[in-house]
Amino acid sequence: MKLHELIALIGEDAARRLMAAYGGEAHYIPKGTAYALAERNRRILADLEAGLSCQQVAIKHRITRRQVMNIKRRHRKN
């Protein structure tokens, strides 16, 4: 990532603090997909608990009914 892209993303002050603390080092920044998926699944389970049908939840979250059922089944196992 180029400096101007970092500044556009987090602002100049934050970019300067980041460079001061970690400048010259290589760091891995996770995409957060596991977190995002877990959050989505929590919202799906909340919708189901609120009384929405699997079909309604699927439409709301733009996934298949089968995916909703799998999330529900996995939650019951835990």
N, C-alpha and C positions, 0 to 999 in steps of 0.2 A: 504494500500500500504506500502510495506517495504521501508526502507531508500535507499537501493541499487537500487530499482526500480525507486524511485523518482529521484535519481542522474542520472540514465541512461536516464530518460525521459527529464529532464530540465537542467542537469548539476550540478556540485557540488556547485558552487558559488550561483546559484539561489536557490538551495535546502537549503543551509545554511541561506540565507536571509529569505526564507519562514519559516523555523523553528524558526528563531529569532523573526519574527513578529507574527507568529500564532501557535507556538509550544504548544502542549497540548490541543488545541481547536479542536472542530469538525466543519467541514465546508462542505456544499453541493456544489459540482462542477457539473454544468449542462453538459449534453452530447452535447448540441449545435445542436440537431436534427432539431429544429424549424428554426434556423438560416440557417442550411445547406439546408433545404427544400426550404426556401425562396430564397436563392441564386440560387439553381437549377431552380426554377420557373422563376427567372429573366433571366437566360441564355436561357431558353426555349422561353420566350416571345421575347427576342432579336433575336433569330433565326427565329421566325415566322415573326417578323418585317423586317428581312433581306430578306424575300422572300422564305424561306424554307417551304415546305409543311408539313402538320401535320404528314404524314407518314415519311418523312425525319427526322423530329425532333424526332419522337418516336424512330426511329432506332438509331439516334445519341446519345440519352440520355438513351437508353435501357429501355424504358417504352412503354406502349401501346398507340396506336393512340387515344383511348378513354381518357386516362389520359391527353394527350396533349390538347384535345378538352375541357376537364373539366377545366384545368388551364386557357385556353384562355377564356372560358365562365366566370369563376370567376373574371378574370381580368377586363372584360368588365363591370361587375356589380359594380365594385369599381370605 
